[in-house]
């Protein structure tokens, strides 16, 4: 009987050790799973942040390009206006000069 009790005690102890091992394995698996979940979540957040930054940078570059193109167009328009003005002034000056020349020659004829 004592032998049977000892045998049973050993079996119970072995079963407890096995259960402890199983619980330990389960906890380790849960910790690993949690670690991977947080790791993946962190990576996804970092990726989203990088994508957002890239979109903002692209928008900033596009806005800067549009501003420079607008400034260049406005500059060309101002230059064309200035050239028109100068051409008109030159035409008036030439017309005035011709008028003076013809007046002078008319006076000579008198």
LINNORHU-V256260 format. One record per run of one state. SS is the DSSP state (@ for helix, = for strand, . for the rest). FROM is the first residue (numbers start at 1). TO is the last residue. If there is no record, write none. Layout:
BEGIN
ss from to
SS FROM TO
SS FROM TO
END
This chain:
BEGIN
ss from to
. 1 1
@ 2 109
. 110 110
END
